[in-house]
Amino acid sequence: MKSSFLFYNNYYLLIVFFSMSIYSQTNFIVDKKGNKIIVKDNTINLSQRSILYSIEKSMWEKNLRLDDFEYASIGKAILKPFKLTGKRKTQAYFVFAEKKDKKLIGSAITVTSTAYKVSISRTFYSMYVIDNDNNIIEEVGFNSHTKSNEIDDKVKLAPMVRKYFSDCPQIIEELNKYDFPDVNGFGITGFFNNPAYIKCE
């Protein structure tokens, strides 16, 4: 059986959705040296270990290792690499909300496996509340399957966000759009589709 794992698929979908909705705004990447790289709209993508992008007047795709870029600004979204305490590797996450002492970060990663010419995709959703030292305060993870335990995990997301960000009305307002009764718990996954960065006052 042959399997192929596409760890960047869902990042790409999120980025395209967001760029289309704010097409007139400039997208850019800031590297670890503080250099600002202006990129073409809808060209930022992710592989397992790097961020991929294209610049104006160039036909070639360029890349930066996750450890070599500070953040990417994609419309109103911020994509940033984090080496979370207890995790083996650096991974890029969208920063959904930020307070003086905490951040709400998340990712949605689609894995596609192929067997006998049939492709099956599953999306893995992760949301973390972290402190300024990248320690995980609390986390919720689930995938797109509808097993009872996965549904139970989905319903933990909204209470976690409210627990730590109840004093940030902008993120709570966004969360409320997707926190509604749902037999399979899929409604809350819509929260991942609009990763606009919110600076909590």
PyMOL commands that place a pseudoatom at each C-alpha (Angstrom):
pseudoatom trace, name=CA, resn=MET, resi=1, chain=A, elem=C, hetatm=0, pos=[0.000, 0.000, 0.000]
pseudoatom trace, name=CA, resn=LYS, resi=2, chain=A, elem=C, hetatm=0, pos=[1.340, 3.369, -0.996]
pseudoatom trace, name=CA, resn=SER, resi=3, chain=A, elem=C, hetatm=0, pos=[0.658, 6.432, 1.129]
pseudoatom trace, name=CA, resn=SER, resi=4, chain=A, elem=C, hetatm=0, pos=[1.434, 10.083, 0.545]
pseudoatom trace, name=CA, resn=PHE, resi=5, chain=A, elem=C, hetatm=0, pos=[1.262, 12.624, 3.344]
pseudoatom trace, name=CA, resn=LEU, resi=6, chain=A, elem=C, hetatm=0, pos=[0.516, 16.223, 2.408]
pseudoatom trace, name=CA, resn=PHE, resi=7, chain=A, elem=C, hetatm=0, pos=[1.143, 18.172, 5.594]
pseudoatom trace, name=CA, resn=TYR, resi=8, chain=A, elem=C, hetatm=0, pos=[0.647, 21.577, 3.976]
pseudoatom trace, name=CA, resn=ASN, resi=9, chain=A, elem=C, hetatm=0, pos=[-2.681, 21.090, 2.200]
pseudoatom trace, name=CA, resn=ASN, resi=10, chain=A, elem=C, hetatm=0, pos=[-4.982, 22.749, 4.687]
pseudoatom trace, name=CA, resn=TYR, resi=11, chain=A, elem=C, hetatm=0, pos=[-2.607, 25.639, 5.379]
pseudoatom trace, name=CA, resn=TYR, resi=12, chain=A, elem=C, hetatm=0, pos=[-2.757, 26.362, 1.676]
pseudoatom trace, name=CA, resn=LEU, resi=13, chain=A, elem=C, hetatm=0, pos=[-6.549, 26.330, 1.652]
pseudoatom trace, name=CA, resn=LEU, resi=14, chain=A, elem=C, hetatm=0, pos=[-6.731, 28.697, 4.616]
pseudoatom trace, name=CA, resn=ILE, resi=15, chain=A, elem=C, hetatm=0, pos=[-4.232, 31.076, 3.068]
pseudoatom trace, name=CA, resn=VAL, resi=16, chain=A, elem=C, hetatm=0, pos=[-5.990, 31.178, -0.309]
pseudoatom trace, name=CA, resn=PHE, resi=17, chain=A, elem=C, hetatm=0, pos=[-9.352, 31.803, 1.356]
pseudoatom trace, name=CA, resn=PHE, resi=18, chain=A, elem=C, hetatm=0, pos=[-7.976, 34.643, 3.403]
pseudoatom trace, name=CA, resn=SER, resi=19, chain=A, elem=C, hetatm=0, pos=[-5.977, 36.252, 0.614]
pseudoatom trace, name=CA, resn=MET, resi=20, chain=A, elem=C, hetatm=0, pos=[-8.977, 36.270, -1.694]
pseudoatom trace, name=CA, resn=SER, resi=21, chain=A, elem=C, hetatm=0, pos=[-11.086, 38.086, 0.883]
pseudoatom trace, name=CA, resn=ILE, resi=22, chain=A, elem=C, hetatm=0, pos=[-8.534, 40.897, 1.356]
pseudoatom trace, name=CA, resn=TYR, resi=23, chain=A, elem=C, hetatm=0, pos=[-6.883, 40.821, -2.051]
pseudoatom trace, name=CA, resn=SER, resi=24, chain=A, elem=C, hetatm=0, pos=[-5.776, 44.453, -2.037]
pseudoatom trace, name=CA, resn=GLN, resi=25, chain=A, elem=C, hetatm=0, pos=[-3.575, 44.045, 1.028]
pseudoatom trace, name=CA, resn=THR, resi=26, chain=A, elem=C, hetatm=0, pos=[0.109, 43.202, 0.832]
pseudoatom trace, name=CA, resn=ASN, resi=27, chain=A, elem=C, hetatm=0, pos=[1.396, 39.832, 1.982]
pseudoatom trace, name=CA, resn=PHE, resi=28, chain=A, elem=C, hetatm=0, pos=[4.924, 39.580, 3.317]
pseudoatom trace, name=CA, resn=ILE, resi=29, chain=A, elem=C, hetatm=0, pos=[7.376, 37.440, 5.274]
pseudoatom trace, name=CA, resn=VAL, resi=30, chain=A, elem=C, hetatm=0, pos=[9.834, 38.688, 7.896]
pseudoatom trace, name=CA, resn=ASP, resi=31, chain=A, elem=C, hetatm=0, pos=[12.932, 36.543, 8.335]
pseudoatom trace, name=CA, resn=LYS, resi=32, chain=A, elem=C, hetatm=0, pos=[15.025, 36.121, 11.476]
pseudoatom trace, name=CA, resn=LYS, resi=33, chain=A, elem=C, hetatm=0, pos=[17.340, 38.932, 10.378]
pseudoatom trace, name=CA, resn=GLY, resi=34, chain=A, elem=C, hetatm=0, pos=[14.432, 41.369, 10.191]
pseudoatom trace, name=CA, resn=ASN, resi=35, chain=A, elem=C, hetatm=0, pos=[14.299, 41.474, 6.393]
pseudoatom trace, name=CA, resn=LYS, resi=36, chain=A, elem=C, hetatm=0, pos=[10.824, 42.033, 4.954]
pseudoatom trace, name=CA, resn=ILE, resi=37, chain=A, elem=C, hetatm=0, pos=[10.060, 39.997, 1.840]
pseudoatom trace, name=CA, resn=ILE, resi=38, chain=A, elem=C, hetatm=0, pos=[7.067, 41.140, -0.212]
pseudoatom trace, name=CA, resn=VAL, resi=39, chain=A, elem=C, hetatm=0, pos=[5.401, 38.111, -1.815]
pseudoatom trace, name=CA, resn=LYS, resi=40, chain=A, elem=C, hetatm=0, pos=[2.848, 37.601, -4.554]
pseudoatom trace, name=CA, resn=ASP, resi=41, chain=A, elem=C, hetatm=0, pos=[-0.754, 37.146, -3.477]
pseudoatom trace, name=CA, resn=ASN, resi=42, chain=A, elem=C, hetatm=0, pos=[-1.857, 33.543, -3.001]
pseudoatom trace, name=CA, resn=THR, resi=43, chain=A, elem=C, hetatm=0, pos=[1.673, 32.096, -3.239]
pseudoatom trace, name=CA, resn=ILE, resi=44, chain=A, elem=C, hetatm=0, pos=[2.523, 31.333, 0.403]
pseudoatom trace, name=CA, resn=ASN, resi=45, chain=A, elem=C, hetatm=0, pos=[2.485, 27.618, 1.115]
pseudoatom trace, name=CA, resn=LEU, resi=46, chain=A, elem=C, hetatm=0, pos=[4.000, 25.222, 3.633]
pseudoatom trace, name=CA, resn=SER, resi=47, chain=A, elem=C, hetatm=0, pos=[5.955, 22.027, 3.440]
pseudoatom trace, name=CA, resn=GLN, resi=48, chain=A, elem=C, hetatm=0, pos=[6.887, 19.987, 6.491]
pseudoatom trace, name=CA, resn=ARG, resi=49, chain=A, elem=C, hetatm=0, pos=[10.036, 22.020, 7.198]
pseudoatom trace, name=CA, resn=SER, resi=50, chain=A, elem=C, hetatm=0, pos=[9.808, 25.305, 5.298]
pseudoatom trace, name=CA, resn=ILE, resi=51, chain=A, elem=C, hetatm=0, pos=[7.607, 28.120, 4.089]
pseudoatom trace, name=CA, resn=LEU, resi=52, chain=A, elem=C, hetatm=0, pos=[7.329, 28.438, 0.304]
pseudoatom trace, name=CA, resn=TYR, resi=53, chain=A, elem=C, hetatm=0, pos=[6.608, 31.672, -1.565]
pseudoatom trace, name=CA, resn=SER, resi=54, chain=A, elem=C, hetatm=0, pos=[7.046, 33.605, -4.817]
pseudoatom trace, name=CA, resn=ILE, resi=55, chain=A, elem=C, hetatm=0, pos=[8.111, 37.216, -5.329]
pseudoatom trace, name=CA, resn=GLU, resi=56, chain=A, elem=C, hetatm=0, pos=[7.191, 39.656, -8.083]
pseudoatom trace, name=CA, resn=LYS, resi=57, chain=A, elem=C, hetatm=0, pos=[9.066, 39.404, -11.402]
pseudoatom trace, name=CA, resn=SER, resi=58, chain=A, elem=C, hetatm=0, pos=[10.286, 35.892, -10.597]
pseudoatom trace, name=CA, resn=MET, resi=59, chain=A, elem=C, hetatm=0, pos=[9.095, 32.582, -12.027]
pseudoatom trace, name=CA, resn=TRP, resi=60, chain=A, elem=C, hetatm=0, pos=[10.794, 30.522, -9.323]
pseudoatom trace, name=CA, resn=GLU, resi=61, chain=A, elem=C, hetatm=0, pos=[9.398, 29.440, -5.978]
pseudoatom trace, name=CA, resn=LYS, resi=62, chain=A, elem=C, hetatm=0, pos=[11.608, 30.306, -3.033]
pseudoatom trace, name=CA, resn=ASN, resi=63, chain=A, elem=C, hetatm=0, pos=[11.679, 28.857, 0.453]
pseudoatom trace, name=CA, resn=LEU, resi=64, chain=A, elem=C, hetatm=0, pos=[12.758, 29.574, 4.018]
pseudoatom trace, name=CA, resn=ARG, resi=65, chain=A, elem=C, hetatm=0, pos=[13.239, 26.959, 6.702]
pseudoatom trace, name=CA, resn=LEU, resi=66, chain=A, elem=C, hetatm=0, pos=[10.701, 27.271, 9.516]
pseudoatom trace, name=CA, resn=ASP, resi=67, chain=A, elem=C, hetatm=0, pos=[13.548, 28.100, 11.892]
pseudoatom trace, name=CA, resn=ASP, resi=68, chain=A, elem=C, hetatm=0, pos=[14.667, 30.976, 9.632]
pseudoatom trace, name=CA, resn=PHE, resi=69, chain=A, elem=C, hetatm=0, pos=[11.508, 33.083, 9.414]
pseudoatom trace, name=CA, resn=GLU, resi=70, chain=A, elem=C, hetatm=0, pos=[9.980, 35.202, 12.153]
pseudoatom trace, name=CA, resn=TYR, resi=71, chain=A, elem=C, hetatm=0, pos=[6.423, 35.394, 10.838]
pseudoatom trace, name=CA, resn=ALA, resi=72, chain=A, elem=C, hetatm=0, pos=[4.336, 35.741, 7.699]
pseudoatom trace, name=CA, resn=SER, resi=73, chain=A, elem=C, hetatm=0, pos=[1.628, 38.381, 7.345]
pseudoatom trace, name=CA, resn=ILE, resi=74, chain=A, elem=C, hetatm=0, pos=[-1.159, 37.094, 5.103]
pseudoatom trace, name=CA, resn=GLY, resi=75, chain=A, elem=C, hetatm=0, pos=[-3.838, 39.736, 4.894]
pseudoatom trace, name=CA, resn=LYS, resi=76, chain=A, elem=C, hetatm=0, pos=[-5.100, 39.980, 8.461]
pseudoatom trace, name=CA, resn=ALA, resi=77, chain=A, elem=C, hetatm=0, pos=[-3.598, 36.645, 9.491]
pseudoatom trace, name=CA, resn=ILE, resi=78, chain=A, elem=C, hetatm=0, pos=[-0.257, 35.985, 11.161]
pseudoatom trace, name=CA, resn=LEU, resi=79, chain=A, elem=C, hetatm=0, pos=[1.522, 32.681, 10.530]
pseudoatom trace, name=CA, resn=LYS, resi=80, chain=A, elem=C, hetatm=0, pos=[4.410, 32.082, 12.908]
pseudoatom trace, name=CA, resn=PRO, resi=81, chain=A, elem=C, hetatm=0, pos=[6.773, 29.181, 13.692]
pseudoatom trace, name=CA, resn=PHE, resi=82, chain=A, elem=C, hetatm=0, pos=[6.790, 27.880, 17.273]
pseudoatom trace, name=CA, resn=LYS, resi=83, chain=A, elem=C, hetatm=0, pos=[8.890, 25.260, 19.025]
pseudoatom trace, name=CA, resn=LEU, resi=84, chain=A, elem=C, hetatm=0, pos=[6.429, 24.337, 21.743]
pseudoatom trace, name=CA, resn=THR, resi=85, chain=A, elem=C, hetatm=0, pos=[7.756, 22.886, 24.980]
pseudoatom trace, name=CA, resn=GLY, resi=86, chain=A, elem=C, hetatm=0, pos=[7.519, 19.111, 24.839]
pseudoatom trace, name=CA, resn=LYS, resi=87, chain=A, elem=C, hetatm=0, pos=[7.184, 18.983, 21.052]
pseudoatom trace, name=CA, resn=ARG, resi=88, chain=A, elem=C, hetatm=0, pos=[9.965, 17.519, 18.928]
pseudoatom trace, name=CA, resn=LYS, resi=89, chain=A, elem=C, hetatm=0, pos=[9.924, 19.949, 16.002]
pseudoatom trace, name=CA, resn=THR, resi=90, chain=A, elem=C, hetatm=0, pos=[9.194, 23.542, 15.116]
pseudoatom trace, name=CA, resn=GLN, resi=91, chain=A, elem=C, hetatm=0, pos=[5.819, 23.923, 13.423]
pseudoatom trace, name=CA, resn=ALA, resi=92, chain=A, elem=C, hetatm=0, pos=[3.986, 26.884, 11.931]
pseudoatom trace, name=CA, resn=TYR, resi=93, chain=A, elem=C, hetatm=0, pos=[0.704, 27.978, 13.505]
pseudoatom trace, name=CA, resn=PHE, resi=94, chain=A, elem=C, hetatm=0, pos=[-1.736, 30.783, 12.918]
pseudoatom trace, name=CA, resn=VAL, resi=95, chain=A, elem=C, hetatm=0, pos=[-1.886, 33.209, 15.839]
pseudoatom trace, name=CA, resn=PHE, resi=96, chain=A, elem=C, hetatm=0, pos=[-5.602, 33.690, 16.463]
pseudoatom trace, name=CA, resn=ALA, resi=97, chain=A, elem=C, hetatm=0, pos=[-5.336, 35.943, 19.510]
pseudoatom trace, name=CA, resn=GLU, resi=98, chain=A, elem=C, hetatm=0, pos=[-2.622, 37.450, 21.687]
pseudoatom trace, name=CA, resn=LYS, resi=99, chain=A, elem=C, hetatm=0, pos=[-2.679, 38.896, 25.196]
pseudoatom trace, name=CA, resn=LYS, resi=100, chain=A, elem=C, hetatm=0, pos=[0.167, 40.261, 27.259]
pseudoatom trace, name=CA, resn=ASP, resi=101, chain=A, elem=C, hetatm=0, pos=[0.894, 36.840, 28.752]
pseudoatom trace, name=CA, resn=LYS, resi=102, chain=A, elem=C, hetatm=0, pos=[-0.827, 34.326, 26.460]
pseudoatom trace, name=CA, resn=LYS, resi=103, chain=A, elem=C, hetatm=0, pos=[-1.384, 33.402, 22.832]
pseudoatom trace, name=CA, resn=LEU, resi=104, chain=A, elem=C, hetatm=0, pos=[-4.049, 31.317, 21.131]
pseudoatom trace, name=CA, resn=ILE, resi=105, chain=A, elem=C, hetatm=0, pos=[-2.490, 29.438, 18.219]
pseudoatom trace, name=CA, resn=GLY, resi=106, chain=A, elem=C, hetatm=0, pos=[-3.812, 26.746, 15.938]
pseudoatom trace, name=CA, resn=SER, resi=107, chain=A, elem=C, hetatm=0, pos=[-3.387, 24.679, 12.816]
pseudoatom trace, name=CA, resn=ALA, resi=108, chain=A, elem=C, hetatm=0, pos=[-5.438, 22.443, 10.544]
pseudoatom trace, name=CA, resn=ILE, resi=109, chain=A, elem=C, hetatm=0, pos=[-3.319, 19.852, 8.739]
pseudoatom trace, name=CA, resn=THR, resi=110, chain=A, elem=C, hetatm=0, pos=[-4.741, 17.612, 6.026]
pseudoatom trace, name=CA, resn=VAL, resi=111, chain=A, elem=C, hetatm=0, pos=[-3.181, 14.193, 5.493]
pseudoatom trace, name=CA, resn=THR, resi=112, chain=A, elem=C, hetatm=0, pos=[-4.050, 12.370, 2.268]
pseudoatom trace, name=CA, resn=SER, resi=113, chain=A, elem=C, hetatm=0, pos=[-3.386, 8.642, 1.906]
pseudoatom trace, name=CA, resn=THR, resi=114, chain=A, elem=C, hetatm=0, pos=[-3.760, 6.754, -1.350]
pseudoatom trace, name=CA, resn=ALA, resi=115, chain=A, elem=C, hetatm=0, pos=[-4.391, 3.035, -1.701]
pseudoatom trace, name=CA, resn=TYR, resi=116, chain=A, elem=C, hetatm=0, pos=[-5.485, 1.221, -4.843]
pseudoatom trace, name=CA, resn=LYS, resi=117, chain=A, elem=C, hetatm=0, pos=[-6.039, 4.546, -6.646]
pseudoatom trace, name=CA, resn=VAL, resi=118, chain=A, elem=C, hetatm=0, pos=[-8.452, 5.707, -3.941]
pseudoatom trace, name=CA, resn=SER, resi=119, chain=A, elem=C, hetatm=0, pos=[-7.484, 8.817, -1.949]
pseudoatom trace, name=CA, resn=ILE, resi=120, chain=A, elem=C, hetatm=0, pos=[-8.731, 9.418, 1.565]
pseudoatom trace, name=CA, resn=SER, resi=121, chain=A, elem=C, hetatm=0, pos=[-8.139, 12.688, 3.392]
pseudoatom trace, name=CA, resn=ARG, resi=122, chain=A, elem=C, hetatm=0, pos=[-8.320, 13.427, 7.068]
pseudoatom trace, name=CA, resn=THR, resi=123, chain=A, elem=C, hetatm=0, pos=[-7.799, 16.837, 8.653]
pseudoatom trace, name=CA, resn=PHE, resi=124, chain=A, elem=C, hetatm=0, pos=[-6.157, 17.136, 12.057]
pseudoatom trace, name=CA, resn=TYR, resi=125, chain=A, elem=C, hetatm=0, pos=[-7.108, 20.237, 14.048]
pseudoatom trace, name=CA, resn=SER, resi=126, chain=A, elem=C, hetatm=0, pos=[-4.970, 21.550, 16.901]
pseudoatom trace, name=CA, resn=MET, resi=127, chain=A, elem=C, hetatm=0, pos=[-5.457, 24.582, 19.126]
pseudoatom trace, name=CA, resn=TYR, resi=128, chain=A, elem=C, hetatm=0, pos=[-3.112, 25.659, 21.919]
pseudoatom trace, name=CA, resn=VAL, resi=129, chain=A, elem=C, hetatm=0, pos=[-3.067, 28.262, 24.655]
pseudoatom trace, name=CA, resn=ILE, resi=130, chain=A, elem=C, hetatm=0, pos=[0.602, 29.046, 25.325]
pseudoatom trace, name=CA, resn=ASP, resi=131, chain=A, elem=C, hetatm=0, pos=[2.571, 31.460, 27.474]
pseudoatom trace, name=CA, resn=ASN, resi=132, chain=A, elem=C, hetatm=0, pos=[5.362, 33.769, 26.311]
pseudoatom trace, name=CA, resn=ASP, resi=133, chain=A, elem=C, hetatm=0, pos=[7.947, 31.001, 26.781]
pseudoatom trace, name=CA, resn=ASN, resi=134, chain=A, elem=C, hetatm=0, pos=[6.052, 28.638, 24.440]
pseudoatom trace, name=CA, resn=ASN, resi=135, chain=A, elem=C, hetatm=0, pos=[4.893, 26.455, 27.317]
pseudoatom trace, name=CA, resn=ILE, resi=136, chain=A, elem=C, hetatm=0, pos=[1.555, 24.787, 26.596]
pseudoatom trace, name=CA, resn=ILE, resi=137, chain=A, elem=C, hetatm=0, pos=[-1.055, 25.867, 29.142]
pseudoatom trace, name=CA, resn=GLU, resi=138, chain=A, elem=C, hetatm=0, pos=[-3.879, 23.859, 27.578]
pseudoatom trace, name=CA, resn=GLU, resi=139, chain=A, elem=C, hetatm=0, pos=[-4.536, 22.205, 24.237]
pseudoatom trace, name=CA, resn=VAL, resi=140, chain=A, elem=C, hetatm=0, pos=[-7.325, 20.611, 22.248]
pseudoatom trace, name=CA, resn=GLY, resi=141, chain=A, elem=C, hetatm=0, pos=[-6.868, 18.327, 19.276]
pseudoatom trace, name=CA, resn=PHE, resi=142, chain=A, elem=C, hetatm=0, pos=[-9.249, 16.341, 17.089]
pseudoatom trace, name=CA, resn=ASN, resi=143, chain=A, elem=C, hetatm=0, pos=[-9.660, 15.185, 13.504]
pseudoatom trace, name=CA, resn=SER, resi=144, chain=A, elem=C, hetatm=0, pos=[-12.359, 15.242, 10.876]
pseudoatom trace, name=CA, resn=HIS, resi=145, chain=A, elem=C, hetatm=0, pos=[-13.705, 11.768, 11.641]
pseudoatom trace, name=CA, resn=THR, resi=146, chain=A, elem=C, hetatm=0, pos=[-16.995, 11.472, 13.508]
pseudoatom trace, name=CA, resn=LYS, resi=147, chain=A, elem=C, hetatm=0, pos=[-16.170, 8.878, 16.164]
pseudoatom trace, name=CA, resn=SER, resi=148, chain=A, elem=C, hetatm=0, pos=[-17.763, 9.636, 19.525]
pseudoatom trace, name=CA, resn=ASN, resi=149, chain=A, elem=C, hetatm=0, pos=[-14.441, 10.431, 21.197]
pseudoatom trace, name=CA, resn=GLU, resi=150, chain=A, elem=C, hetatm=0, pos=[-13.579, 12.887, 18.410]
pseudoatom trace, name=CA, resn=ILE, resi=151, chain=A, elem=C, hetatm=0, pos=[-16.934, 14.621, 18.849]
pseudoatom trace, name=CA, resn=ASP, resi=152, chain=A, elem=C, hetatm=0, pos=[-16.239, 14.866, 22.585]
pseudoatom trace, name=CA, resn=ASP, resi=153, chain=A, elem=C, hetatm=0, pos=[-12.873, 16.488, 21.854]
pseudoatom trace, name=CA, resn=LYS, resi=154, chain=A, elem=C, hetatm=0, pos=[-14.447, 19.022, 19.484]
pseudoatom trace, name=CA, resn=VAL, resi=155, chain=A, elem=C, hetatm=0, pos=[-16.749, 20.338, 22.193]
pseudoatom trace, name=CA, resn=LYS, resi=156, chain=A, elem=C, hetatm=0, pos=[-13.739, 21.118, 24.414]
pseudoatom trace, name=CA, resn=LEU, resi=157, chain=A, elem=C, hetatm=0, pos=[-12.450, 23.849, 22.087]
pseudoatom trace, name=CA, resn=ALA, resi=158, chain=A, elem=C, hetatm=0, pos=[-14.939, 26.641, 22.796]
pseudoatom trace, name=CA, resn=PRO, resi=159, chain=A, elem=C, hetatm=0, pos=[-14.769, 26.277, 26.621]
pseudoatom trace, name=CA, resn=MET, resi=160, chain=A, elem=C, hetatm=0, pos=[-10.966, 26.386, 26.457]
pseudoatom trace, name=CA, resn=VAL, resi=161, chain=A, elem=C, hetatm=0, pos=[-10.958, 29.614, 24.462]
pseudoatom trace, name=CA, resn=ARG, resi=162, chain=A, elem=C, hetatm=0, pos=[-13.522, 31.212, 26.787]
pseudoatom trace, name=CA, resn=LYS, resi=163, chain=A, elem=C, hetatm=0, pos=[-11.575, 30.096, 29.854]
pseudoatom trace, name=CA, resn=TYR, resi=164, chain=A, elem=C, hetatm=0, pos=[-8.428, 32.005, 28.899]
pseudoatom trace, name=CA, resn=PHE, resi=165, chain=A, elem=C, hetatm=0, pos=[-9.749, 34.744, 26.582]
pseudoatom trace, name=CA, resn=SER, resi=166, chain=A, elem=C, hetatm=0, pos=[-13.068, 35.759, 28.122]
pseudoatom trace, name=CA, resn=ASP, resi=167, chain=A, elem=C, hetatm=0, pos=[-11.660, 39.294, 28.456]
pseudoatom trace, name=CA, resn=CYS, resi=168, chain=A, elem=C, hetatm=0, pos=[-10.989, 39.485, 24.714]
pseudoatom trace, name=CA, resn=PRO, resi=169, chain=A, elem=C, hetatm=0, pos=[-14.400, 40.220, 23.154]
pseudoatom trace, name=CA, resn=GLN, resi=170, chain=A, elem=C, hetatm=0, pos=[-13.132, 40.145, 19.553]
pseudoatom trace, name=CA, resn=ILE, resi=171, chain=A, elem=C, hetatm=0, pos=[-12.054, 36.494, 19.683]
pseudoatom trace, name=CA, resn=ILE, resi=172, chain=A, elem=C, hetatm=0, pos=[-15.146, 35.465, 21.660]
pseudoatom trace, name=CA, resn=GLU, resi=173, chain=A, elem=C, hetatm=0, pos=[-17.351, 37.143, 19.044]
pseudoatom trace, name=CA, resn=GLU, resi=174, chain=A, elem=C, hetatm=0, pos=[-15.573, 35.188, 16.310]
pseudoatom trace, name=CA, resn=LEU, resi=175, chain=A, elem=C, hetatm=0, pos=[-15.823, 31.939, 18.275]
pseudoatom trace, name=CA, resn=ASN, resi=176, chain=A, elem=C, hetatm=0, pos=[-19.574, 32.400, 18.803]
pseudoatom trace, name=CA, resn=LYS, resi=177, chain=A, elem=C, hetatm=0, pos=[-20.144, 32.218, 15.040]
pseudoatom trace, name=CA, resn=TYR, resi=178, chain=A, elem=C, hetatm=0, pos=[-19.144, 28.562, 15.056]
pseudoatom trace, name=CA, resn=ASP, resi=179, chain=A, elem=C, hetatm=0, pos=[-20.091, 27.371, 18.540]
pseudoatom trace, name=CA, resn=PHE, resi=180, chain=A, elem=C, hetatm=0, pos=[-23.589, 25.993, 18.012]
pseudoatom trace, name=CA, resn=PRO, resi=181, chain=A, elem=C, hetatm=0, pos=[-25.333, 22.639, 18.594]
pseudoatom trace, name=CA, resn=ASP, resi=182, chain=A, elem=C, hetatm=0, pos=[-24.148, 20.179, 15.987]
pseudoatom trace, name=CA, resn=VAL, resi=183, chain=A, elem=C, hetatm=0, pos=[-24.649, 16.408, 15.996]
pseudoatom trace, name=CA, resn=ASN, resi=184, chain=A, elem=C, hetatm=0, pos=[-21.191, 15.636, 14.587]
pseudoatom trace, name=CA, resn=GLY, resi=185, chain=A, elem=C, hetatm=0, pos=[-19.409, 18.638, 16.060]
pseudoatom trace, name=CA, resn=PHE, resi=186, chain=A, elem=C, hetatm=0, pos=[-18.208, 19.926, 12.687]
pseudoatom trace, name=CA, resn=GLY, resi=187, chain=A, elem=C, hetatm=0, pos=[-19.502, 23.470, 13.224]
pseudoatom trace, name=CA, resn=ILE, resi=188, chain=A, elem=C, hetatm=0, pos=[-16.566, 24.455, 15.416]
pseudoatom trace, name=CA, resn=THR, resi=189, chain=A, elem=C, hetatm=0, pos=[-14.067, 23.535, 12.676]
pseudoatom trace, name=CA, resn=GLY, resi=190, chain=A, elem=C, hetatm=0, pos=[-15.194, 26.685, 10.853]
pseudoatom trace, name=CA, resn=PHE, resi=191, chain=A, elem=C, hetatm=0, pos=[-13.302, 28.646, 13.507]
pseudoatom trace, name=CA, resn=PHE, resi=192, chain=A, elem=C, hetatm=0, pos=[-10.076, 27.510, 11.829]
pseudoatom trace, name=CA, resn=ASN, resi=193, chain=A, elem=C, hetatm=0, pos=[-11.118, 28.904, 8.434]
pseudoatom trace, name=CA, resn=ASN, resi=194, chain=A, elem=C, hetatm=0, pos=[-10.821, 32.553, 9.417]
pseudoatom trace, name=CA, resn=PRO, resi=195, chain=A, elem=C, hetatm=0, pos=[-7.534, 32.905, 11.319]
pseudoatom trace, name=CA, resn=ALA, resi=196, chain=A, elem=C, hetatm=0, pos=[-7.493, 36.698, 11.549]
pseudoatom trace, name=CA, resn=TYR, resi=197, chain=A, elem=C, hetatm=0, pos=[-4.928, 37.886, 14.103]
pseudoatom trace, name=CA, resn=ILE, resi=198, chain=A, elem=C, hetatm=0, pos=[-6.545, 39.615, 17.070]
pseudoatom trace, name=CA, resn=LYS, resi=199, chain=A, elem=C, hetatm=0, pos=[-4.531, 41.734, 19.489]
pseudoatom trace, name=CA, resn=CYS, resi=200, chain=A, elem=C, hetatm=0, pos=[-6.445, 41.669, 22.746]
pseudoatom trace, name=CA, resn=GLU, resi=201, chain=A, elem=C, hetatm=0, pos=[-6.441, 45.019, 24.538]
for i in range(1, 201): cmd.bond("trace and resi %d" % i, "trace and resi %d" % (i + 1))
show_as sticks, trace
zoom trace
